[in-house]
Amino acid sequence: MRKIIIAAAALTLAACASVQRLDAANDVHALLISIRDNDQAAFDAHVDRAALKGELQAKLGDRLGKDKRLKGIAALLGPAVVDFAGDALLQPRVFRTVAEQYGYTEGMQIPGVVAIASVLRPLPDGRVCAAKKKDGPCQLTFTKEDGAWKLTSFDGDLSSLTIKL
C-alpha cells in the first residue's frame, strides 16, 4: 500500500511538472515570436524588465570592476553607464543572438508549444529554465508573474548579448 501511495505521489508531481512546462511554453513561444518579429511591446509583456535589468546591471558592474583596463572608466562614468547598458540590452534584437544560439535562426519556423515544453526544466522554486543542452546549466529562467511566464534571469555569457542593427 505504501508503494502505491509513493508511486501515485510521484506521478502527480510529474504531471504537475508537465503542466507547468506546457503553461510556461505558451509564453516562451510568444517571447520567441516577439524576438523574431522585433516586437518591443510583445517582448516587454514577456520580460520582467526590472528583474532582468537589475541582474544584467549587476553582472556588467562586476565585469567592469574586474577588468583593470575598464575599472577606471567605470568608476569615472559611474552607474549611469551600467544603467544605460541595462536598458540597451533589453531589446528583442539583442535577444535574437541568444535565440540563434539555441538554433532559432532568422528563417527558421518557431517550434510549437509542445516542442518548447520538452526543453524547459522545472526548478524546485516553481520557476522553469531553458538550457542549451539537456543536462546543461540554465541559460534563461522564467517566473510566473500575474498569470504570465516572464523572462526573469539570463545566466548565459554576457558576451552573447550583442546589439544587432
C-alpha positions in Angstrom: 0.0 0.0 0.0 2.8 2.4 0.9 4.5 1.7 -2.5 1.2 2.6 -4.3 0.9 5.9 -2.4 4.5 6.8 -3.2 4.0 5.9 -6.9 0.8 7.9 -7.0 2.6 10.9 -5.5 5.5 10.6 -7.9 3.0 10.5 -10.9 1.2 13.5 -9.5 4.4 15.5 -9.2 5.5 14.5 -12.8 2.1 15.6 -14.1 2.3 18.9 -12.4 5.8 19.5 -13.8 4.5 18.7 -17.3 1.5 21.0 -16.9 3.8 23.7 -15.6 6.2 23.3 -18.5 3.3 23.4 -21.0 1.9 26.6 -19.4 5.3 28.2 -19.5 5.9 27.1 -23.1 3.0 29.2 -24.3 4.6 32.4 -23.0 8.1 31.3 -24.1 6.7 30.7 -27.6 5.2 34.2 -27.6 8.6 35.6 -26.4 10.4 33.9 -29.3 7.9 35.3 -31.8 8.4 38.8 -30.3 12.2 38.4 -30.7 11.8 37.1 -34.3 9.5 40.0 -35.2 11.4 42.6 -33.2 8.1 43.5 -31.5 9.1 45.5 -28.4 5.6 45.6 -26.9 5.2 41.8 -27.0 8.8 41.4 -25.8 8.1 43.7 -22.8 4.9 41.7 -22.0 7.1 38.5 -21.6 10.1 40.0 -19.8 10.3 41.2 -16.2 12.3 44.3 -17.1 13.1 45.3 -13.5 14.4 41.9 -12.5 16.3 41.3 -15.7 17.8 44.8 -15.9 18.9 44.6 -12.3 20.6 41.3 -12.9 22.3 42.4 -16.1 23.5 45.6 -14.4 25.0 43.7 -11.5 26.8 41.3 -13.9 28.1 44.2 -16.0 29.2 46.1 -12.9 31.1 43.0 -11.7 32.7 42.5 -15.1 33.8 46.1 -15.3 35.1 46.1 -11.8 37.3 43.0 -12.5 38.8 44.3 -15.8 41.8 46.5 -14.9 41.5 48.3 -18.2 37.9 49.3 -17.7 37.8 49.7 -13.9 38.9 53.4 -14.0 36.4 54.2 -16.8 33.6 52.5 -14.9 34.5 54.5 -11.7 34.6 57.7 -13.7 31.3 57.2 -15.5 29.6 55.6 -12.6 26.3 53.7 -12.6 24.9 55.8 -15.4 26.8 53.7 -18.0 25.6 50.4 -16.4 22.1 51.8 -16.3 22.2 52.7 -19.9 23.7 49.4 -20.9 20.9 47.6 -18.9 18.3 49.4 -20.9 20.1 48.9 -24.2 20.3 45.1 -23.7 16.6 44.6 -23.0 15.6 44.7 -26.6 14.2 41.9 -28.9 17.1 42.4 -31.4 19.6 41.7 -28.6 18.0 38.5 -27.6 17.8 37.4 -31.2 21.5 36.5 -30.8 20.6 34.3 -27.8 17.8 32.7 -29.7 20.2 31.9 -32.6 22.5 30.1 -30.1 19.5 27.8 -29.3 19.2 27.2 -33.1 16.4 29.6 -33.9 17.9 31.2 -37.0 16.1 34.1 -38.8 14.5 31.9 -41.5 13.5 29.1 -39.2 10.0 28.5 -38.0 9.5 28.9 -34.3 8.8 25.4 -32.8 5.4 24.7 -31.3 4.4 24.8 -27.6 4.9 21.1 -27.0 8.4 21.1 -28.5 9.3 24.1 -26.4 7.8 22.5 -23.3 10.0 19.4 -23.8 13.2 21.5 -23.4 12.0 23.5 -20.3 13.2 22.3 -17.0 11.1 22.8 -13.8 13.1 24.2 -10.9 12.4 23.5 -7.2 11.2 27.0 -6.5 8.4 26.9 -9.2 10.3 28.6 -12.0 11.3 27.0 -15.3 14.5 27.3 -17.2 16.0 26.6 -20.6 19.4 25.2 -21.1 21.4 24.7 -24.3 21.9 21.0 -23.5 19.6 18.6 -21.7 21.7 18.4 -18.6 23.5 21.7 -19.0 23.2 24.8 -16.8 20.2 27.0 -17.1 20.6 29.9 -19.5 17.2 31.5 -19.4 14.9 31.4 -16.4 11.2 32.2 -16.4 8.9 33.0 -13.5 5.1 33.1 -13.4 4.0 36.6 -12.6 0.5 37.9 -12.7 -0.7 34.9 -14.7 2.1 35.0 -17.3 5.6 33.4 -17.5 8.2 36.1 -17.9 11.9 36.0 -18.5 13.5 37.0 -15.2 17.1 35.7 -15.4 19.8 35.4 -18.1 22.6 33.1 -16.9 24.4 32.9 -20.2 27.6 34.6 -21.2 27.1 38.4 -21.3 29.2 38.5 -24.5 26.4 36.7 -26.3 24.2 39.8 -25.8 25.1 41.9 -28.8 23.1 44.6 -30.4 22.1 43.7 -33.9 21.4 46.8 -36.0 
